Amino acid sequence: MTKTDTKSETARSSRAPKRTTSTAASRTSRRTASAKAETPYHHGALRDALLQAAERVLERDGLAGLTLRAVAREAGVSHAAPTHHFGDLTGLLSELAAVGFRQFNAAMASSSDAASTPLERALARPKAYVAYAQAHPGMYGIMFRTERLDYSRPSLHEAAEASFAGLANAIGAMRQEQISEDALTLNQGAAIARAWSMVHGFTTLLLDGRLKDILERLPEGTTAERLLEAMLTAPIAVKPLGS
């Protein structure tokens, strides 16, 4: 072996440990970065953080993109965290729907409290209903996906019942009578179903873009809110049969 070959071999040998050290350092760096990627939360705060992350994923990626792993990534925690707190996807969706109903109820109560006249109060809740759905279409959608939810969970059951109570009380105020949430007369049930059907149907058509054709035919500047207001206040004219 020549001196040149010996020097080359020595140089290669001296460089080899450096590559090994560099690789080890790189792995350590990646592990450290991975550990830092997981956000530390207090146990109680983690549950709320997961629900907030789930809401962001739902509004951004839709129901199809809402998985336990997606929520964990969004919150920056381990993949096991959502399972630990909610059990499965149904549990997570149910708790998220409960959050939605609470937000929904608060928005309608706030709008009603801010009204100063009987007419404003009558229109406040329906307008807030539609406004919430427009601002949070993902949350609004999951709230009414009964087949994906577990209503035996206390938080969801209570929030949904509070929503119905708010509707029943509003109809009772309009009819100037006390409405029991547990026992309704036929006329009371019809009044509640009529109001809910009208506003929920309007909201669904609006979110699906099915009212666009009507809105385009109305006077320039007519908004969906103005259309809803006209629906709620205009008398229904019915022509006699045979006329």
ROROTI-64246 format. One record per residue: y, z, x of N, C-alpha, C, O in turn; residue in one letter. Coordinates in steps of 0.2 Angstrom, whole numbers, padded with zeros to 4 digits, always signed. Layout:
<pts>
YZXYZXYZXYZXA/...
</pts>
This chain:
<pts>
-0006+0000+0004+0000+0000+0000+0006+0000+0004+0007+0004+0009M/+0011-0004+0003+0017-0005+0007+0022+0001+0005+0021+0004+0000T/+0027+0002+0010+0032+0007+0008+0036+0005+0002+0037+0010-0002K/+0037-0001+0001+0040-0003-0006+0036-0001-0012+0039+0002-0017T/+0030-0002-0011+0025+0000-0017+0025+0007-0018+0025+0010-0024D/+0025+0011-0012+0025+0018-0013+0031+0021-0016+0031+0025-0020T/+0037+0018-0014+0044+0020-0017+0044+0019-0024+0046+0023-0028K/+0041+0013-0026+0041+0011-0033+0037+0016-0038+0039+0018-0043S/+0031+0017-0035+0027+0022-0038+0030+0029-0039+0029+0032-0044E/+0033+0031-0034+0036+0038-0034+0042+0038-0039+0043+0043-0043T/+0046+0032-0039+0051+0032-0044+0049+0032-0051+0052+0035-0056A/+0043+0028-0053+0040+0028-0059+0038+0035-0061+0039+0037-0067R/+0035+0039-0056+0032+0045-0058+0038+0050-0059+0037+0055-0064S/+0043+0050-0056+0049+0054-0057+0052+0053-0063+0055+0057-0066S/+0052+0047-0066+0055+0045-0072+0051+0047-0078+0053+0049-0084R/+0044+0047-0078+0040+0048-0083+0041+0055-0087+0041+0055-0093A/+0042+0061-0083+0043+0067-0086+0049+0067-0090+0050+0070-0095P/+0054+0063-0088+0061+0063-0091+0060+0060-0098+0063+0062-0103K/+0055+0054-0099+0054+0051-0105+0051+0056-0110+0053+0057-0116R/+0046+0060-0107+0043+0065-0111+0047+0070-0114+0047+0072-0120T/+0052+0073-0109+0057+0078-0111+0061+0075-0116+0063+0079-0121T/+0063+0069-0116+0068+0066-0120+0065+0065-0127+0068+0066-0132S/+0058+0063-0127+0055+0062-0134+0054+0069-0137+0055+0070-0143T/+0053+0074-0133+0052+0081-0136+0059+0083-0139+0059+0087-0144A/+0064+0082-0135+0071+0084-0137+0073+0080-0144+0076+0083-0148A/+0070+0074-0144+0072+0070-0150+0068+0073-0156+0071+0073-0162S/+0062+0075-0155+0058+0078-0161+0061+0084-0163+0062+0086-0169R/+0063+0088-0158+0067+0095-0160+0073+0093-0164+0075+0097-0169T/+0077+0088-0162+0083+0087-0165+0082+0085-0172+0086+0087-0177S/+0077+0080-0173+0075+0078-0180+0073+0084-0184+0075+0085-0190R/+0069+0089-0182+0067+0095-0186+0073+0099-0187+0074+0101-0193R/+0078+0100-0183+0084+0103-0184+0088+0100-0189+0091+0104-0194T/+0089+0094-0189+0093+0090-0194+0090+0090-0200+0093+0091-0205A/+0083+0090-0201+0079+0091-0207+0080+0098-0210+0082+0098-0216S/+0080+0103-0206+0081+0109-0208+0088+0110-0211+0090+0114-0216A/+0093+0107-0207+0100+0108-0210+0101+0104-0216+0106+0106-0220K/+0097+0099-0217+0098+0095-0223+0096+0099-0230+0099+0097-0235A/+0092+0104-0229+0091+0108-0235+0096+0113-0236+0097+0117-0231E/+0099+0113-0241+0105+0118-0242+0102+0124-0245+0098+0125-0249T/+0104+0130-0241+0102+0136-0243+0105+0139-0250+0111+0138-0250P/+0102+0142-0254+0105+0144-0260+0102+0151-0262+0096+0153-0260Y/+0106+0155-0265+0103+0162-0267+0098+0160-0273+0100+0155-0277H/+0093+0164-0274+0088+0162-0279+0091+0160-0286+0089+0155-0289H/+0096+0164-0288+0099+0163-0295+0103+0157-0295+0103+0153-0300G/+0107+0156-0289+0111+0150-0289+0107+0143-0288+0109+0138-0290A/+0101+0144-0286+0097+0138-0285+0095+0134-0291+0096+0128-0292L/+0094+0138-0296+0092+0135-0303+0098+0131-0306+0097+0126-0308R/+0104+0134-0305+0110+0131-0308+0111+0125-0304+0113+0120-0306D/+0110+0125-0297+0111+0120-0293+0107+0114-0294+0109+0108-0294A/+0100+0115-0296+0096+0110-0298+0097+0107-0304+0097+0101-0305L/+0100+0111-0309+0102+0108-0316+0108+0103-0315+0109+0098-0318L/+0113+0106-0310+0119+0101-0309+0116+0095-0306+0119+0090-0307Q/+0112+0096-0301+0109+0090-0297+0106+0085-0302+0106+0079-0302A/+0102+0088-0307+0098+0084-0312+0103+0080-0316+0102+0074-0318A/+0109+0083-0318+0114+0080-0322+0117+0074-0319+0118+0069-0321E/+0118+0075-0312+0121+0070-0308+0116+0064-0308+0118+0058-0308R/+0110+0065-0306+0105+0060-0306+0104+0056-0313+0104+0050-0313V/+0104+0060-0318+0103+0057-0325+0109+0052-0326+0108+0047-0329L/+0115+0055-0325+0121+0050-0327+0121+0044-0322+0124+0039-0324E/+0119+0045-0316+0120+0040-0311+0114+0035-0312+0115+0029-0312R/+0108+0037-0312+0102+0033-0312+0098+0032-0319+0093+0029-0319D/+0100+0036-0324+0097+0036-0330+0090+0040-0330+0088+0043-0325G/+0087+0040-0336+0081+0044-0337+0076+0042-0333+0072+0046-0330L/+0075+0035-0332+0070+0033-0328+0070+0035-0320+0065+0036-0317A/+0076+0037-0318+0077+0039-0311+0077+0046-0310+0077+0049-0305G/+0076+0050-0316+0076+0057-0315+0069+0060-0314+0065+0060-0319L/+0068+0061-0308+0061+0064-0306+0062+0071-0303+0068+0072-0301T/+0057+0075-0302+0058+0081-0299+0060+0080-0291+0064+0084-0289L/+0057+0075-0288+0059+0074-0281+0066+0071-0281+0069+0073-0276R/+0068+0067-0285+0075+0065-0285+0080+0070-0286+0085+0071-0282A/+0078+0075-0290+0083+0081-0291+0083+0085-0285+0088+0088-0283V/+0077+0086-0282+0077+0090-0275+0081+0087-0270+0084+0090-0266A/+0080+0080-0269+0084+0077-0264+0091+0077-0266+0095+0079-0261R/+0093+0077-0272+0100+0077-0274+0103+0084-0272+0109+0085-0270E/+0099+0089-0273+0101+0096-0272+0101+0098-0265+0104+0103-0263A/+0097+0094-0261+0096+0096-0254+0091+0102-0253+0092+0106-0248G/+0086+0102-0257+0081+0107-0256+0074+0105-0256+0073+0098-0256V/+0069+0109-0255+0062+0106-0254+0060+0103-0261+0063+0105-0266S/+0055+0099-0260+0052+0096-0266+0049+0101-0271+0048+0099-0277H/+0047+0107-0268+0044+0111-0272+0048+0116-0277+0046+0119-0281A/+0055+0115-0275+0060+0120-0279+0060+0118-0286+0060+0123-0290A/+0061+0112-0288+0061+0111-0296+0055+0113-0299+0055+0116-0305P/+0049+0112-0296+0043+0114-0299+0043+0122-0300+0040+0125-0305T/+0045+0125-0295+0045+0133-0295+0049+0135-0301+0048+0140-0304H/+0055+0132-0302+0060+0135-0307+0058+0132-0314+0060+0135-0319H/+0056+0126-0315+0055+0123-0321+0048+0121-0323+0047+0119-0329F/+0043+0121-0319+0036+0120-0320+0035+0112-0319+0031+0111-0315G/+0037+0108-0324+0036+0101-0323+0042+0097-0326+0048+0101-0327D/+0042+0091-0326+0048+0087-0328+0050+0088-0335+0056+0088-0337L/+0045+0090-0340+0047+0092-0347+0051+0098-0347+0056+0099-0350T/+0049+0103-0343+0053+0109-0342+0060+0108-0340+0065+0111-0342G/+0061+0104-0335+0067+0102-0332+0072+0098-0337+0077+0100-0338L/+0069+0093-0340+0072+0090-0346+0074+0094-0351+0080+0094-0354L/+0070+0099-0353+0072+0104-0359+0078+0108-0357+0082+0109-0361S/+0077+0111-0351+0083+0115-0349+0089+0111-0348+0095+0114-0349E/+0089+0105-0346+0095+0101-0345+0098+0099-0352+0104+0099-0353L/+0093+0098-0357+0096+0096-0364+0099+0103-0366+0104+0102-0370A/+0097+0108-0365+0100+0115-0367+0107+0115-0364+0112+0117-0367A/+0108+0113-0358+0114+0113-0355+0119+0108-0358+0125+0109-0360V/+0116+0102-0360+0120+0097-0364+0122+0100-0370+0128+0099-0372G/+0118+0103-0374+0120+0106-0381+0125+0111-0380+0130+0111-0384F/+0125+0115-0375+0130+0120-0374+0137+0117-0372+0142+0119-0375R/+0137+0112-0368+0143+0108-0367+0146+0105-0373+0151+0105-0374Q/+0141+0102-0377+0143+0098-0383+0146+0103-0388+0151+0101-0391F/+0142+0109-0389+0145+0114-0394+0152+0116-0392+0156+0117-0396N/+0153+0117-0385+0159+0120-0383+0165+0115-0384+0170+0117-0386A/+0163+0108-0383+0168+0103-0384+0170+0103-0391+0176+0102-0392A/+0166+0103-0396+0167+0103-0403+0171+0109-0405+0176+0108-0409M/+0169+0115-0403+0172+0121-0405+0180+0121-0402+0184+0123-0406A/+0181+0119-0396+0187+0118-0393+0192+0114-0397+0198+0115-0398S/+0189+0108-0399+0193+0103-0402+0195+0105-0409+0201+0104-0412S/+0190+0109-0412+0192+0112-0419+0197+0117-0419+0201+0118-0423S/+0197+0121-0414+0201+0127-0413+0208+0124-0411+0213+0128-0413D/+0209+0118-0408+0215+0116-0407+0219+0112-0412+0225+0111-0412A/+0215+0111-0418+0218+0107-0424+0222+0112-0427+0221+0118-0428A/+0228+0109-0430+0233+0113-0434+0233+0112-0441+0236+0116-0445S/+0230+0107-0444+0230+0105-0451+0223+0104-0453+0219+0103-0449T/+0222+0105-0460+0215+0104-0462+0212+0097-0461+0206+0096-0459P/+0217+0092-0461+0214+0085-0459+0212+0084-0452+0207+0081-0450L/+0216+0087-0448+0215+0087-0440+0208+0091-0439+0204+0089-0435E/+0207+0096-0443+0201+0100-0442+0195+0096-0444+0190+0096-0441R/+0196+0093-0450+0190+0089-0452+0188+0083-0447+0182+0081-0447A/+0193+0080-0444+0192+0075-0439+0190+0077-0432+0187+0073-0428L/+0192+0083-0431+0191+0085-0424+0184+0085-0421+0183+0083-0416A/+0179+0088-0425+0172+0089-0423+0169+0082-0422+0166+0080-0417R/+0170+0077-0427+0167+0070-0426+0170+0067-0420+0166+0064-0416P/+0176+0067-0419+0180+0064-0413+0177+0067-0407+0176+0064-0402K/+0176+0074-0406+0174+0077-0400+0166+0075-0399+0164+0074-0394A/+0162+0074-0405+0155+0072-0404+0155+0065-0401+0151+0065-0396Y/+0159+0061-0403+0159+0054-0400+0162+0054-0393+0159+0051-0388V/+0167+0058-0392+0170+0058-0385+0165+0061-0380+0165+0059-0374A/+0161+0066-0382+0156+0069-0377+0151+0064-0375+0149+0063-0370Y/+0149+0060-0380+0143+0055-0379+0146+0050-0374+0142+0048-0370A/+0152+0048-0375+0155+0043-0371+0156+0045-0364+0155+0042-0359Q/+0158+0052-0363+0159+0054-0356+0152+0056-0353+0152+0056-0347A/+0147+0058-0357+0141+0060-0354+0135+0056-0357+0131+0060-0361H/+0135+0050-0357+0129+0046-0361+0122+0048-0359+0118+0048-0363P/+0121+0050-0353+0114+0052-0351+0112+0059-0354+0107+0059-0356G/+0117+0063-0353+0116+0070-0356+0115+0069-0364+0110+0072-0367M/+0119+0066-0367+0119+0065-0374+0112+0061-0376+0109+0063-0381Y/+0110+0057-0372+0104+0053-0374+0098+0058-0373+0094+0058-0378G/+0097+0062-0368+0092+0066-0367+0092+0072-0373+0086+0074-0375I/+0097+0074-0375+0098+0079-0380+0094+0077-0387+0091+0081-0390M/+0093+0071-0388+0090+0068-0394+0083+0065-0393+0081+0061-0397F/+0081+0066-0387+0074+0063-0385+0069+0068-0386+0066+0071-0382R/+0068+0070-0393+0063+0075-0395+0056+0075-0392+0053+0080-0390T/+0054+0068-0391+0047+0068-0388+0047+0070-0381+0041+0070-0378E/+0052+0070-0377+0052+0072-0370+0054+0079-0369+0054+0082-0363R/+0055+0083-0374+0058+0090-0374+0053+0095-0377+0048+0093-0381L/+0053+0101-0374+0049+0107-0377+0054+0112-0380+0057+0116-0377D/+0054+0111-0387+0058+0116-0391+0056+0123-0391+0059+0127-0394Y/+0050+0124-0388+0048+0131-0388+0052+0135-0383+0051+0141-0383S/+0055+0132-0378+0059+0135-0373+0065+0138-0376+0069+0135-0380R/+0066+0145-0376+0071+0148-0379+0078+0146-0378+0082+0145-0383P/+0080+0144-0372+0087+0141-0371+0088+0135-0375+0094+0134-0377S/+0083+0130-0375+0084+0124-0379+0085+0125-0386+0089+0123-0390L/+0080+0129-0389+0080+0131-0396+0086+0134-0398+0089+0132-0403H/+0089+0139-0394+0095+0142-0396+0101+0138-0396+0105+0138-0400E/+0101+0133-0391+0107+0129-0390+0107+0124-0396+0112+0122-0399A/+0101+0121-0398+0101+0116-0403+0102+0119-0410+0106+0116-0414A/+0100+0126-0411+0101+0129-0417+0109+0130-0418+0112+0130-0423E/+0112+0132-0412+0119+0133-0412+0123+0127-0414+0128+0127-0417A/+0121+0121-0412+0124+0115-0413+0123+0113-0421+0128+0111-0424S/+0117+0115-0424+0116+0114-0431+0121+0119-0435+0124+0117-0440F/+0121+0125-0433+0126+0130-0436+0133+0127-0436+0136+0128-0441A/+0135+0125-0431+0142+0122-0430+0143+0117-0435+0148+0117-0439G/+0138+0112-0436+0139+0107-0441+0139+0109-0448+0143+0107-0452L/+0134+0114-0449+0134+0117-0456+0140+0121-0458+0143+0120-0464A/+0143+0124-0453+0149+0128-0455+0155+0123-0456+0159+0125-0460N/+0155+0118-0452+0161+0113-0453+0160+0110-0460+0165+0109-0463A/+0154+0108-0462+0153+0105-0469+0155+0110-0474+0158+0109-0479I/+0153+0117-0473+0154+0122-0478+0162+0123-0478+0164+0124-0484G/+0165+0122-0473+0173+0123-0473+0176+0117-0477+0180+0118-0481A/+0173+0111-0476+0176+0106-0480+0174+0106-0488+0178+0104-0492M/+0168+0109-0489+0166+0110-0496+0169+0117-0499+0168+0118-0505R/+0172+0121-0495+0175+0127-0497+0170+0132-0500+0170+0135-0505Q/+0164+0132-0496+0159+0136-0498+0155+0139-0492+0155+0135-0487E/+0151+0144-0493+0147+0147-0487+0141+0143-0487+0137+0143-0492Q/+0139+0141-0481+0132+0137-0481+0127+0142-0477+0129+0143-0471I/+0122+0143-0479+0117+0147-0475+0113+0142-0471+0111+0136-0473S/+0112+0144-0465+0108+0140-0460+0101+0139-0462+0097+0135-0460E/+0098+0144-0466+0091+0145-0467+0089+0142-0474+0083+0139-0474D/+0093+0142-0479+0092+0139-0485+0097+0135-0488+0103+0138-0489A/+0096+0129-0489+0101+0124-0491+0100+0122-0498+0094+0121-0500L/+0105+0121-0502+0104+0117-0508+0103+0110-0507+0105+0108-0501T/+0101+0106-0512+0100+0099-0510+0107+0095-0509+0107+0091-0504L/+0112+0097-0512+0119+0094-0511+0121+0096-0504+0125+0092-0501N/+0120+0103-0502+0122+0105-0496+0119+0101-0490+0122+0098-0485Q/+0112+0100-0491+0108+0096-0486+0110+0089-0486+0111+0086-0481G/+0112+0086-0492+0114+0079-0492+0121+0078-0488+0122+0073-0485A/+0125+0083-0489+0132+0083-0486+0131+0083-0478+0134+0080-0475A/+0127+0088-0476+0126+0088-0469+0122+0082-0466+0125+0080-0461I/+0117+0080-0469+0114+0074-0467+0118+0068-0467+0118+0063-0463A/+0123+0067-0472+0127+0061-0473+0132+0061-0467+0133+0056-0464R/+0135+0067-0466+0140+0068-0460+0137+0066-0454+0140+0063-0449A/+0131+0069-0452+0128+0068-0446+0125+0061-0445+0126+0058-0440W/+0123+0058-0450+0120+0051-0450+0126+0047-0448+0125+0042-0444S/+0132+0048-0451+0137+0043-0450+0140+0044-0443+0141+0039-0440M/+0141+0050-0441+0144+0051-0434+0139+0049-0429+0140+0046-0424V/+0132+0051-0429+0127+0050-0425+0126+0042-0424+0125+0039-0419H/+0126+0039-0430+0125+0032-0430+0130+0028-0427+0129+0023-0423G/+0136+0030-0429+0142+0027-0425+0142+0028-0418+0143+0023-0414F/+0140+0034-0416+0140+0035-0408+0135+0031-0405+0136+0028-0400T/+0129+0030-0408+0123+0026-0405+0125+0019-0405+0124+0015-0400T/+0128+0016-0410+0131+0009-0410+0136+0008-0405+0136+0003-0401L/+0140+0013-0404+0146+0012-0399+0143+0012-0392+0145+0008-0388L/+0138+0017-0391+0136+0017-0384+0131+0011-0382+0131+0009-0376L/+0128+0008-0387+0124+0002-0386+0128-0004-0386+0125-0010-0385D/+0135-0004-0387+0139-0010-0387+0139-0014-0393+0141-0020-0394G/+0136-0011-0399+0135-0015-0405+0141-0015-0409+0141-0019-0414R/+0146-0011-0408+0152-0011-0412+0158-0016-0409+0163-0017-0412L/+0156-0019-0403+0161-0023-0400+0163-0029-0404+0169-0030-0404K/+0159-0032-0408+0160-0037-0412+0165-0035-0417+0170-0039-0419D/+0164-0029-0420+0169-0027-0425+0176-0025-0422+0181-0027-0425I/+0176-0022-0417+0182-0020-0414+0186-0026-0412+0192-0026-0412L/+0183-0031-0409+0186-0037-0407+0190-0041-0413+0195-0045-0412E/+0187-0040-0419+0190-0043-0425+0196-0039-0428+0199-0041-0433R/+0197-0033-0426+0202-0028-0429+0209-0030-0426+0209-0033-0420L/+0214-0027-0429+0221-0028-0426+0221-0026-0418+0217-0021-0416P/+0224-0030-0414+0225-0028-0407+0226-0021-0406+0231-0018-0409E/+0223-0018-0401+0224-0011-0399+0220-0006-0403+0221+0000-0402G/+0216-0008-0408+0213-0003-0412+0207-0001-0408+0203-0004-0405T/+0206+0006-0407+0201+0009-0403+0195+0011-0407+0196+0011-0414T/+0190+0013-0404+0184+0015-0407+0186+0022-0411+0183+0023-0417A/+0190+0026-0408+0192+0032-0411+0195+0031-0418+0194+0034-0423E/+0200+0026-0418+0204+0024-0424+0199+0022-0429+0200+0023-0435R/+0194+0018-0427+0189+0015-0432+0185+0021-0435+0184+0021-0441L/+0183+0026-0431+0179+0031-0433+0184+0035-0438+0181+0037-0444L/+0190+0036-0437+0195+0040-0441+0195+0037-0448+0195+0040-0453E/+0196+0030-0448+0196+0026-0454+0190+0027-0458+0190+0027-0464A/+0184+0027-0455+0178+0028-0458+0177+0035-0462+0175+0035-0467M/+0180+0040-0458+0179+0046-0461+0184+0048-0466+0183+0053-0470L/+0190+0044-0467+0195+0046-0471+0196+0041-0477+0198+0043-0482T/+0193+0035-0476+0194+0030-0481+0189+0031-0487+0183+0032-0486A/+0192+0030-0493+0187+0031-0499+0182+0025-0499+0184+0020-0497P/+0176+0027-0502+0171+0021-0502+0172+0018-0509+0171+0021-0514I/+0174+0011-0509+0175+0008-0515+0169+0004-0517+0166+0000-0513A/+0166+0006-0523+0160+0003-0526+0162-0001-0532+0164+0002-0537V/+0160-0007-0532+0161-0011-0538+0156-0010-0543+0150-0009-0541K/+0157-0010-0549+0152-0009-0554+0147-0015-0554+0149-0020-0553P/+0141-0013-0556+0136-0018-0556+0137-0023-0561+0139-0022-0567L/+0136-0030-0559+0137-0035-0563+0144-0038-0563+0146-0043-0567G/+0149-0035-0559+0156-0037-0559+0157-0043-0554+0162-0045-0554S/
</pts>
